[in-house]
Amino acid sequence: SPSGSFHAPPGSPVAQHGHIQVVGPRLIDSHGVPVRLRGMSLFWSQWGGKYWNSRVIKWLVKDWKISLLRCPMGVEAGGYLQKPRAEQRRITRVVDVAIRLGIYVIIDWHDHNATAHSKKATDFFDHMSKTYGKYPNVFFEVYNEPIQQLWATEIRPYCQSVVETVRKHTDNLLICGTRKWSQEVEEASLLPLKGKNLAYTLHFYAQSHKEELRVKARTAMANGVAIFVTEWGTCRADGDGTVDVLETTKWMEFLEEYNISDANWAISDKSEACSALQPKASVRGHWPVSHRKKHSRSTNSRLFAHHGGHHASHHAVRRHGTGGLTDSGRLVRASLREWSASHHAWGTPTPKNSSGHSPGRGDAEDGDDDKDDDDDDDDNQKTTTSTTSRQDQDIVSAAAPLARVWALACSACLAIGLSVVWAGQSPW
């Protein structure tokens, strides 16, 4: 991890806001000012690990203007339970990068059955909070999505146990999942956890979850608890379907109204609607905002143009592989960039080697981080050489204001009846 003398880069989100704490239903920064953090979630570590690297994170900070990164460490299905050392190394690398870039980062125990893995989870968070508790950047999400487990007798006791473990080392923000895929936040608000600086997880997918879920969130906040949307999608709850621009707009307005922090699902090239990246997108970032195909003047292309994008040149596509951003990726990127521009967010370029620390594992200089990112155990996916060429200059397109982006996108959808379907499996 970064050295104890490390200081966040000047102008970065952490340099601006410092330690985050919960006061009533709000997140407050070290100056006593309400704060909203916005960013992206990576994909399950055991399946999306190729994007868990420093170049991707640096690109998200520079081009997408994220102030928050969520790191969903898979627990079952070939994850931490089977390969604890490999998964812990992977999450350590990306957390170290986030700290050095001065953004906030969520260490997520990405599990539907955490109550059955209580000892493993407690030991993991004991180590992580001891290692990273001194950094204001690091938050702990102790239970991704309970399903039918009961709040009072299963989820709450588990979360309370982890809270007590983490509090031995740090008072950093801790986020606990709620029943039914982290949707029953009002139930948790009636019997909250004991302790300070605690928030409760709300997850939504725009095509599936609408006003009825927002009502639950309002009820929970009225009961005095803080909500943190650690995962949300523009599409259907199984990760696929189509991008629901209208309902996504309603959700973004809701989150802004109540100053709720959020991380979009997900930086992944899986062939499904909620993925931000097209298949075979570069593992080094620098993704073309739009991928030029032979039918680049298609309906899809016209809609993408309304998302603040432009067609990348053939040269750029060749240098980056075959995948750019998806519908969801364009929409979310435009949203994050618009938010950054309109809320006086930081814009100072991050130095490659900030004073106060020596680069360690996961924070190699640009010429070295490929080796760092690829020499994990055999569970790491091997980077394809054709997608790892550095681009000579960044592809950065100016995003239109979000209201105009979505208004134009909605108009296009209504006018032409666009319906685009991706094939794939559930992301979570």
The 8 nearest C-alpha neighbors of each residue, nearest first, counted from 0:
[[1, 95, 2, 359, 130, 91, 131, 360],
 [2, 0, 356, 95, 5, 3, 359, 99],
 [1, 3, 4, 356, 5, 0, 357, 355],
 [2, 4, 5, 1, 356, 133, 355, 6],
 [5, 3, 2, 355, 6, 356, 1, 354],
 [4, 6, 355, 356, 3, 2, 1, 7],
 [7, 5, 8, 355, 4, 354, 14, 99],
 [6, 8, 101, 14, 13, 9, 99, 5],
 [7, 9, 11, 101, 10, 6, 349, 14],
 [10, 8, 11, 14, 7, 347, 15, 349],
 [9, 11, 345, 347, 14, 15, 8, 12],
 [10, 12, 14, 101, 13, 345, 9, 8],
 [13, 11, 15, 14, 102, 66, 16, 101],
 [14, 12, 17, 101, 16, 15, 11, 102],
 [13, 15, 11, 7, 12, 17, 16, 10],
 [16, 14, 12, 13, 17, 10, 11, 9],
 [17, 15, 28, 13, 29, 14, 12, 18],
 [18, 16, 13, 29, 14, 135, 15, 28],
 [17, 19, 135, 29, 28, 16, 20, 136],
 [20, 18, 28, 27, 29, 17, 26, 172],
 [19, 21, 27, 196, 26, 28, 172, 22],
 [20, 22, 26, 196, 25, 27, 23, 197],
 [23, 21, 25, 24, 26, 20, 27, 196],
 [22, 24, 223, 25, 224, 21, 225, 26],
 [23, 25, 225, 224, 223, 220, 22, 226],
 [26, 24, 22, 23, 225, 21, 27, 33],
 [25, 27, 21, 20, 33, 34, 22, 19],
 [28, 26, 33, 32, 20, 31, 34, 19],
 [27, 29, 19, 16, 31, 30, 32, 18],
 [28, 30, 18, 17, 31, 16, 19, 27],
 [31, 29, 28, 32, 16, 27, 17, 33],
 [30, 32, 28, 29, 27, 33, 34, 20],
 [31, 33, 27, 28, 30, 34, 29, 26],
 [34, 32, 27, 26, 28, 25, 31, 35],
 [35, 33, 27, 26, 28, 32, 36, 258],
 [34, 36, 260, 258, 259, 37, 33, 26],
 [37, 35, 260, 66, 67, 261, 34, 38],
 [38, 36, 261, 67, 66, 260, 262, 65],
 [37, 39, 65, 67, 262, 68, 66, 261],
 [38, 40, 262, 263, 68, 69, 265, 264],
 [41, 39, 69, 265, 264, 262, 263, 68],
 [40, 42, 266, 265, 70, 69, 71, 39],
 [41, 43, 47, 265, 267, 266, 44, 71],
 [44, 42, 73, 71, 47, 46, 45, 72],
 [43, 45, 48, 72, 47, 73, 46, 42],
 [44, 46, 78, 43, 48, 73, 47, 77],
 [47, 45, 44, 43, 48, 42, 49, 380],
 [48, 46, 42, 44, 43, 49, 45, 50],
 [47, 49, 44, 51, 50, 46, 45, 379],
 [48, 50, 51, 47, 380, 282, 382, 379],
 [51, 49, 48, 282, 52, 47, 55, 266],
 [52, 50, 48, 49, 93, 53, 55, 41],
 [53, 51, 50, 372, 55, 54, 93, 56],
 [52, 54, 56, 55, 57, 96, 361, 362],
 [55, 53, 283, 57, 56, 52, 58, 284],
 [56, 54, 284, 58, 283, 57, 53, 52],
 [55, 57, 59, 53, 58, 54, 60, 52],
 [56, 58, 54, 60, 55, 59, 53, 61],
 [59, 57, 61, 55, 60, 56, 284, 62],
 [60, 58, 63, 56, 57, 62, 61, 65],
 [61, 59, 64, 65, 57, 58, 63, 62],
 [60, 62, 58, 59, 64, 57, 63, 348],
 [63, 61, 64, 59, 58, 60, 395, 336],
 [62, 64, 59, 332, 65, 60, 336, 61],
 [65, 63, 60, 62, 61, 336, 335, 59],
 [64, 66, 38, 60, 67, 63, 37, 59],
 [65, 67, 102, 37, 38, 36, 12, 103],
 [68, 66, 38, 103, 37, 65, 104, 102],
 [69, 67, 104, 39, 38, 40, 105, 103],
 [68, 70, 40, 105, 104, 41, 71, 39],
 [69, 71, 106, 41, 107, 105, 72, 40],
 [72, 70, 107, 109, 43, 73, 44, 69],
 [71, 73, 44, 109, 108, 107, 70, 43],
 [74, 72, 78, 109, 43, 44, 45, 75],
 [73, 75, 79, 78, 80, 110, 109, 72],
 [74, 76, 78, 77, 80, 73, 79, 110],
 [77, 75, 78, 74, 73, 81, 80, 45],
 [76, 78, 81, 75, 45, 82, 79, 80],
 [79, 77, 74, 73, 75, 45, 76, 80],
 [78, 80, 83, 74, 82, 81, 86, 73],
 [79, 81, 74, 78, 82, 83, 75, 77],
 [80, 82, 79, 77, 78, 83, 75, 76],
 [83, 81, 79, 85, 84, 80, 78, 86],
 [84, 82, 79, 86, 85, 80, 87, 81],
 [83, 85, 87, 86, 82, 88, 79, 89],
 [84, 86, 88, 87, 82, 83, 376, 89],
 [87, 85, 89, 83, 88, 84, 79, 82],
 [86, 88, 84, 90, 89, 85, 83, 91],
 [89, 87, 91, 85, 86, 90, 84, 92],
 [88, 90, 86, 92, 87, 91, 85, 93],
 [89, 91, 87, 92, 93, 88, 94, 86],
 [90, 92, 88, 94, 89, 93, 87, 95],
 [93, 91, 361, 95, 89, 90, 94, 360],
 [92, 94, 96, 95, 90, 91, 361, 97],
 [95, 93, 97, 91, 96, 92, 90, 98],
 [94, 96, 98, 92, 93, 97, 0, 91],
 [95, 97, 93, 99, 94, 362, 98, 361],
 [98, 96, 94, 100, 102, 99, 95, 101],
 [99, 97, 101, 95, 96, 100, 136, 102],
 [98, 100, 96, 101, 97, 95, 7, 1],
 [101, 99, 97, 98, 102, 96, 349, 8],
 [100, 102, 7, 13, 98, 11, 99, 8],
 [103, 101, 66, 97, 12, 13, 67, 100],
 [102, 104, 136, 67, 137, 66, 68, 97],
 [103, 105, 68, 137, 67, 69, 136, 138],
 [106, 104, 69, 138, 139, 107, 70, 137],
 [105, 107, 139, 70, 140, 138, 104, 69],
 [106, 108, 140, 71, 109, 70, 105, 72],
 [109, 107, 141, 142, 72, 110, 143, 140],
 [110, 108, 143, 73, 71, 72, 107, 74],
 [109, 111, 112, 143, 74, 113, 108, 142],
 [112, 110, 145, 144, 113, 146, 143, 109],
 [113, 111, 114, 110, 115, 145, 116, 146],
 [112, 114, 116, 115, 110, 117, 111, 142],
 [113, 115, 117, 116, 112, 157, 153, 154],
 [114, 116, 113, 112, 117, 118, 119, 111],
 [117, 115, 113, 114, 119, 118, 120, 112],
 [116, 118, 120, 114, 119, 115, 121, 113],
 [117, 119, 121, 120, 116, 122, 115, 123],
 [120, 118, 122, 116, 117, 121, 123, 80],
 [121, 119, 123, 117, 118, 122, 116, 124],
 [120, 122, 118, 124, 123, 161, 119, 125],
 [121, 123, 125, 119, 120, 124, 118, 126],
 [124, 122, 120, 126, 121, 125, 119, 127],
 [125, 123, 127, 121, 126, 122, 128, 120],
 [124, 126, 122, 123, 128, 127, 165, 164],
 [125, 127, 129, 124, 123, 128, 130, 122],
 [128, 126, 124, 130, 129, 125, 131, 123],
 [129, 127, 132, 131, 130, 125, 126, 165],
 [128, 130, 126, 168, 127, 132, 131, 125],
 [131, 129, 127, 128, 132, 126, 0, 133],
 [132, 130, 128, 133, 134, 129, 127, 137],
 [131, 133, 128, 169, 134, 129, 130, 168],
 [132, 134, 131, 135, 169, 130, 129, 3],
 [133, 135, 136, 132, 131, 137, 98, 171],
 [136, 134, 18, 137, 17, 133, 171, 19],
 [137, 135, 103, 134, 104, 98, 102, 13],
 [136, 138, 104, 135, 103, 105, 134, 131],
 [139, 137, 105, 172, 173, 104, 171, 106],
 [138, 140, 173, 106, 105, 141, 174, 107],
 [141, 139, 174, 107, 142, 106, 175, 173],
 [140, 142, 108, 175, 139, 107, 174, 143],
 [143, 141, 176, 108, 175, 140, 144, 113],
 [142, 144, 109, 176, 110, 108, 111, 141],
 [145, 143, 180, 111, 181, 176, 142, 146],
 [144, 146, 111, 178, 180, 179, 148, 177],
 [145, 147, 179, 180, 178, 148, 144, 111],
 [146, 148, 179, 178, 149, 145, 180, 150],
 [147, 149, 146, 145, 153, 178, 150, 154],
 [150, 148, 153, 151, 152, 154, 147, 178],
 [149, 151, 154, 155, 153, 152, 178, 148],
 [150, 152, 155, 149, 153, 154, 156, 190],
 [151, 153, 149, 150, 156, 154, 155, 148],
 [154, 152, 149, 156, 150, 155, 151, 148],
 [155, 153, 150, 157, 156, 149, 158, 148],
 [154, 156, 158, 150, 157, 151, 153, 159],
 [157, 155, 159, 158, 154, 153, 160, 152],
 [156, 158, 160, 154, 155, 159, 114, 153],
 [159, 157, 155, 161, 160, 156, 162, 154],
 [158, 160, 162, 156, 161, 157, 155, 192],
 [159, 161, 157, 163, 158, 162, 156, 164],
 [160, 162, 164, 158, 163, 159, 121, 165],
 [163, 161, 159, 165, 164, 160, 166, 158],
 [162, 164, 166, 160, 161, 165, 159, 167],
 [165, 163, 161, 162, 166, 167, 125, 160],
 [164, 166, 162, 167, 163, 128, 168, 125],
 [167, 165, 169, 163, 168, 164, 170, 162],
 [166, 168, 165, 164, 169, 163, 129, 125],
 [167, 169, 166, 129, 165, 128, 132, 170],
 [170, 168, 132, 166, 171, 165, 167, 128],
 [169, 171, 166, 172, 196, 168, 132, 165],
 [172, 170, 169, 138, 173, 132, 135, 196],
 [173, 171, 138, 196, 197, 20, 170, 139],
 [172, 174, 139, 197, 138, 140, 198, 171],
 [175, 173, 140, 198, 199, 197, 139, 200],
 [174, 176, 199, 141, 142, 200, 140, 158],
 [177, 175, 200, 142, 181, 143, 144, 199],
 [178, 176, 181, 183, 184, 200, 182, 145],
 [177, 179, 145, 181, 183, 146, 180, 182],
 [180, 178, 146, 181, 147, 182, 145, 183],
 [179, 181, 144, 146, 145, 182, 178, 177],
 [182, 180, 177, 144, 201, 178, 176, 179],
 [181, 183, 201, 184, 180, 179, 202, 177],
 [184, 182, 178, 185, 186, 177, 181, 179],
 [183, 185, 187, 186, 182, 177, 219, 188],
 [184, 186, 219, 188, 187, 215, 183, 218],
 [187, 185, 184, 188, 189, 183, 190, 150],
 [186, 188, 184, 190, 189, 185, 191, 177],
 [187, 189, 185, 191, 219, 186, 190, 224],
 [188, 190, 187, 186, 191, 185, 222, 219],
 [191, 189, 187, 188, 192, 186, 151, 155],
 [192, 190, 188, 187, 189, 193, 224, 155],
 [191, 193, 159, 194, 155, 190, 158, 197],
 [194, 192, 191, 159, 195, 162, 197, 190],
 [193, 195, 192, 196, 197, 162, 163, 159],
 [194, 196, 197, 193, 21, 170, 20, 172],
 [195, 197, 21, 172, 20, 173, 198, 171],
 [196, 198, 173, 195, 174, 172, 21, 199],
 [199, 197, 174, 225, 226, 227, 173, 175],
 [200, 198, 175, 226, 174, 227, 176, 225],
 [199, 201, 176, 227, 181, 175, 228, 226],
 [200, 202, 228, 181, 182, 227, 226, 184],
 [203, 201, 230, 231, 181, 228, 182, 200],
 [202, 204, 231, 208, 205, 232, 201, 230],
 [205, 203, 232, 236, 231, 235, 207, 208],
 [204, 206, 233, 247, 208, 246, 234, 207],
 [205, 207, 235, 234, 243, 204, 208, 246],
 [208, 206, 235, 205, 204, 236, 209, 234],
 [209, 207, 205, 204, 203, 206, 212, 210],
 [208, 210, 211, 212, 207, 205, 213, 246],
 [211, 209, 213, 212, 214, 208, 215, 250],
 [210, 212, 214, 213, 209, 215, 208, 216],
 [213, 211, 215, 214, 210, 209, 208, 216],
 [212, 214, 210, 216, 215, 211, 217, 209],
 [213, 215, 217, 211, 212, 216, 210, 218],
 [216, 214, 218, 212, 213, 185, 217, 219],
 [215, 217, 213, 219, 218, 214, 220, 184],
 [218, 216, 214, 220, 219, 215, 221, 213],
 [219, 217, 221, 215, 216, 220, 185, 214],
 [218, 220, 185, 222, 216, 188, 221, 217],
 [219, 221, 223, 224, 217, 222, 24, 218],
 [220, 222, 218, 223, 219, 217, 224, 24],
 [223, 221, 219, 220, 224, 188, 218, 189],
 [222, 224, 220, 24, 221, 23, 219, 225],
 [225, 223, 24, 220, 23, 219, 188, 222],
 [224, 226, 24, 198, 25, 220, 199, 23],
 [227, 225, 199, 198, 200, 201, 259, 228],
 [226, 228, 200, 260, 229, 199, 259, 201],
 [229, 227, 261, 201, 230, 202, 200, 260],
 [228, 230, 262, 261, 227, 200, 202, 201],
 [231, 229, 202, 262, 263, 228, 264, 261],
 [232, 230, 203, 263, 204, 202, 264, 262],
 [231, 233, 204, 234, 264, 273, 263, 205],
 [232, 234, 205, 242, 243, 247, 204, 273],
 [233, 235, 242, 206, 241, 232, 205, 273],
 [234, 236, 206, 207, 240, 238, 239, 237],
 [237, 235, 204, 238, 207, 234, 206, 239],
 [238, 236, 425, 235, 239, 426, 424, 427],
 [239, 237, 273, 236, 425, 235, 426, 272],
 [238, 240, 272, 271, 235, 237, 234, 273],
 [241, 239, 235, 420, 234, 272, 421, 242],
 [242, 240, 234, 420, 272, 419, 243, 239],
 [241, 243, 234, 233, 244, 327, 272, 240],
 [244, 242, 206, 245, 246, 234, 233, 247],
 [245, 243, 247, 246, 242, 248, 409, 405],
 [244, 246, 248, 247, 243, 409, 249, 405],
 [247, 245, 249, 248, 205, 244, 243, 250],
 [248, 246, 244, 250, 205, 249, 245, 233],
 [247, 249, 251, 245, 246, 250, 244, 252],
 [250, 248, 246, 252, 247, 251, 253, 245],
 [249, 251, 253, 247, 252, 248, 254, 246],
 [252, 250, 248, 254, 253, 249, 255, 247],
 [251, 253, 255, 249, 250, 254, 256, 248],
 [252, 254, 250, 256, 251, 255, 249, 257],
 [255, 253, 259, 251, 257, 256, 252, 258],
 [254, 256, 258, 252, 253, 257, 251, 259],
 [257, 255, 253, 254, 258, 252, 259, 251],
 [256, 258, 254, 255, 259, 253, 25, 252],
 [259, 257, 255, 35, 254, 256, 260, 34],
 [260, 258, 254, 257, 35, 227, 255, 261],
 [259, 261, 36, 35, 227, 37, 228, 258],
 [262, 260, 228, 37, 229, 38, 227, 36],
 [263, 261, 39, 38, 229, 230, 40, 37],
 [262, 264, 39, 231, 230, 40, 265, 232],
 [265, 263, 40, 232, 231, 230, 39, 273],
 [264, 266, 40, 41, 274, 267, 42, 263],
 [267, 265, 41, 275, 42, 274, 40, 276],
 [266, 268, 274, 269, 265, 276, 42, 275],
 [269, 267, 278, 276, 277, 274, 270, 280],
 [270, 268, 267, 271, 274, 278, 277, 423],
 [271, 269, 423, 422, 421, 268, 278, 272],
 [272, 270, 421, 239, 423, 422, 269, 273],
 [271, 273, 239, 421, 274, 241, 240, 234],
 [274, 272, 238, 234, 271, 232, 327, 239],
 [275, 273, 267, 265, 276, 272, 271, 268],
 [274, 276, 328, 266, 325, 327, 324, 265],
 [277, 275, 324, 268, 325, 274, 267, 323],
 [276, 278, 322, 268, 323, 325, 324, 280],
 [279, 277, 268, 322, 280, 269, 270, 276],
 [278, 280, 322, 321, 281, 277, 268, 320],
 [281, 279, 322, 278, 277, 323, 276, 321],
 [280, 282, 386, 283, 319, 284, 320, 279],
 [281, 283, 50, 284, 49, 280, 55, 387],
 [284, 282, 54, 55, 281, 387, 285, 50],
 [283, 285, 55, 286, 58, 282, 281, 54],
 [284, 286, 58, 394, 287, 393, 283, 319],
 [287, 285, 323, 284, 288, 324, 281, 280],
 [288, 286, 323, 289, 311, 290, 285, 324],
 [287, 289, 324, 308, 323, 286, 309, 329],
 [288, 290, 310, 287, 323, 311, 309, 324],
 [289, 291, 323, 311, 287, 310, 292, 322],
 [292, 290, 295, 310, 311, 289, 293, 313],
 [291, 293, 295, 294, 290, 296, 313, 289],
 [292, 294, 295, 291, 296, 297, 290, 313],
 [293, 295, 292, 296, 297, 291, 300, 298],
 [296, 294, 292, 297, 291, 293, 300, 290],
 [297, 295, 294, 300, 298, 301, 299, 293],
 [296, 298, 300, 299, 295, 294, 301, 302],
 [297, 299, 301, 300, 302, 296, 417, 415],
 [300, 298, 302, 297, 301, 303, 296, 417],
 [299, 301, 303, 297, 302, 298, 296, 295],
 [302, 300, 298, 304, 303, 299, 297, 296],
 [301, 303, 299, 305, 304, 300, 408, 298],
 [304, 302, 300, 306, 305, 301, 299, 308],
 [303, 305, 308, 301, 306, 302, 309, 307],
 [306, 304, 303, 302, 307, 404, 408, 407],
 [307, 305, 303, 304, 404, 308, 330, 329],
 [306, 308, 398, 399, 305, 304, 333, 397],
 [309, 307, 304, 306, 288, 303, 396, 289],
 [310, 308, 304, 289, 288, 311, 307, 396],
 [309, 311, 289, 291, 290, 312, 288, 308],
 [310, 312, 287, 289, 290, 315, 291, 309],
 [311, 313, 314, 315, 316, 310, 291, 290],
 [312, 314, 316, 315, 317, 311, 291, 290],
 [313, 315, 317, 312, 316, 318, 311, 319],
 [316, 314, 318, 312, 317, 313, 311, 319],
 [317, 315, 319, 313, 318, 314, 320, 321],
 [316, 318, 314, 315, 320, 319, 313, 321],
 [319, 317, 315, 316, 320, 388, 314, 390],
 [320, 318, 316, 317, 281, 386, 315, 321],
 [321, 319, 386, 317, 316, 281, 318, 322],
 [320, 322, 279, 280, 316, 319, 323, 317],
 [323, 321, 280, 277, 279, 278, 320, 290],
 [322, 324, 287, 286, 290, 277, 280, 289],
 [325, 323, 276, 328, 288, 277, 275, 329],
 [324, 326, 328, 327, 276, 275, 277, 329],
 [327, 325, 329, 328, 330, 303, 324, 242],
 [328, 326, 330, 325, 329, 275, 273, 331],
 [327, 329, 275, 325, 324, 331, 330, 326],
 [330, 328, 332, 326, 327, 331, 306, 324],
 [329, 331, 327, 333, 328, 332, 306, 334],
 [332, 330, 334, 328, 333, 329, 327, 335],
 [331, 333, 335, 329, 334, 63, 330, 328],
 [334, 332, 398, 336, 330, 331, 335, 337],
 [335, 333, 331, 337, 332, 336, 401, 338],
 [336, 334, 338, 332, 337, 333, 339, 331],
 [337, 335, 339, 333, 338, 334, 64, 63],
 [336, 338, 340, 334, 339, 335, 400, 401],
 [339, 337, 335, 341, 336, 340, 342, 334],
 [338, 340, 344, 336, 337, 342, 341, 335],
 [341, 339, 337, 338, 342, 343, 336, 344],
 [340, 342, 338, 339, 343, 337, 344, 336],
 [343, 341, 344, 339, 340, 338, 337, 345],
 [344, 342, 341, 340, 339, 345, 338, 346],
 [345, 343, 339, 342, 340, 346, 12, 341],
 [344, 346, 10, 11, 347, 12, 343, 339],
 [345, 347, 348, 344, 10, 11, 64, 61],
 [346, 348, 10, 345, 349, 11, 9, 8],
 [349, 347, 346, 350, 61, 10, 11, 8],
 [348, 350, 347, 100, 351, 8, 11, 353],
 [351, 349, 352, 353, 348, 8, 100, 354],
 [350, 352, 353, 349, 364, 365, 100, 363],
 [353, 351, 350, 354, 358, 357, 364, 356],
 [354, 352, 350, 351, 355, 8, 356, 99],
 [353, 355, 356, 352, 5, 6, 357, 8],
 [354, 356, 5, 4, 353, 6, 357, 2],
 [357, 355, 5, 2, 354, 1, 358, 4],
 [356, 358, 359, 355, 2, 1, 352, 354],
 [359, 357, 362, 363, 356, 352, 360, 364],
 [360, 358, 362, 361, 357, 363, 1, 0],
 [359, 361, 362, 92, 371, 363, 358, 95],
 [360, 362, 92, 96, 363, 359, 371, 93],
 [363, 361, 358, 96, 359, 360, 364, 53],
 [364, 362, 368, 367, 358, 361, 365, 359],
 [363, 365, 367, 366, 368, 362, 351, 358],
 [364, 366, 367, 368, 363, 54, 351, 369],
 [365, 367, 364, 368, 369, 363, 370, 389],
 [368, 366, 363, 364, 365, 369, 370, 371],
 [367, 369, 363, 371, 370, 365, 372, 364],
 [370, 368, 372, 371, 367, 373, 366, 52],
 [369, 371, 373, 368, 372, 367, 374, 363],
 [372, 370, 368, 369, 373, 374, 361, 360],
 [371, 373, 369, 370, 52, 368, 374, 361],
 [372, 374, 370, 371, 375, 369, 381, 379],
 [375, 373, 371, 370, 372, 376, 379, 377],
 [374, 376, 373, 379, 377, 85, 372, 378],
 [377, 375, 378, 379, 85, 374, 373, 84],
 [376, 378, 379, 375, 380, 374, 381, 85],
 [379, 377, 376, 380, 45, 375, 85, 82],
 [380, 378, 377, 375, 376, 381, 48, 373],
 [379, 381, 49, 378, 382, 48, 377, 373],
 [382, 380, 379, 383, 373, 49, 377, 384],
 [381, 383, 384, 380, 49, 373, 282, 387],
 [384, 382, 385, 386, 381, 387, 282, 281],
 [383, 385, 387, 386, 382, 388, 381, 320],
 [384, 386, 383, 387, 320, 388, 319, 318],
 [387, 385, 320, 281, 384, 319, 383, 388],
 [386, 388, 384, 385, 389, 283, 281, 383],
 [387, 389, 386, 318, 390, 319, 385, 384],
 [390, 388, 387, 391, 318, 283, 319, 285],
 [389, 391, 392, 318, 388, 393, 319, 285],
 [392, 390, 389, 393, 318, 388, 315, 394],
 [391, 393, 390, 394, 389, 285, 395, 315],
 [394, 392, 395, 285, 390, 391, 62, 286],
 [395, 393, 285, 396, 392, 287, 286, 288],
 [394, 396, 393, 62, 397, 288, 285, 287],
 [397, 395, 398, 308, 394, 309, 307, 288],
 [396, 398, 399, 307, 395, 308, 336, 333],
 [399, 397, 307, 333, 396, 336, 400, 337],
 [398, 400, 307, 404, 401, 397, 403, 333],
 [401, 399, 337, 403, 402, 404, 398, 333],
 [400, 402, 404, 403, 334, 337, 405, 399],
 [401, 403, 404, 405, 400, 406, 399, 248],
 [402, 404, 406, 401, 400, 405, 407, 399],
 [405, 403, 401, 306, 402, 407, 406, 305],
 [404, 406, 408, 407, 402, 403, 409, 401],
 [407, 405, 403, 409, 408, 404, 402, 410],
 [406, 408, 410, 405, 409, 404, 403, 305],
 [407, 409, 405, 411, 410, 406, 305, 404],
 [410, 408, 412, 406, 411, 407, 405, 413],
 [411, 409, 407, 413, 408, 412, 414, 406],
 [410, 412, 408, 414, 409, 413, 407, 415],
 [411, 413, 409, 417, 416, 410, 414, 415],
 [414, 412, 410, 416, 411, 415, 409, 417],
 [415, 413, 411, 412, 416, 410, 417, 409],
 [414, 416, 417, 412, 413, 411, 298, 410],
 [417, 415, 412, 413, 414, 418, 411, 410],
 [416, 418, 412, 415, 419, 413, 298, 411],
 [419, 417, 416, 420, 241, 412, 242, 415],
 [418, 420, 241, 417, 421, 240, 242, 299],
 [421, 419, 240, 241, 418, 422, 272, 239],
 [420, 422, 271, 272, 270, 239, 240, 423],
 [423, 421, 271, 270, 420, 239, 424, 272],
 [422, 424, 271, 270, 421, 239, 425, 269],
 [425, 423, 426, 237, 238, 422, 239, 271],
 [424, 426, 237, 238, 427, 423, 239, 236],
 [427, 425, 238, 424, 237, 42, 43, 273],
 [426, 425, 237, 238, 43, 109, 144, 111]]
